[in-house]
């Protein structure tokens, strides 16, 4: 029972960190991350929806991921 509680609390903590990391992104970066990873759309599908070229979407995604990695690495290092 106690280990289940600890696991739940850890998941909540991780979710909070992810939300904080996502808040570091620009609006377009958030949109690309949401459509790509949560809605599981291809870059071509996202391009049609957003009227942004596929090449630009790759750049937006890469910058967003770099921001997320940097933020989360910093948060974890502070533990």
Beta strands, then each sheet from edge to edge (+ up, - down):
end
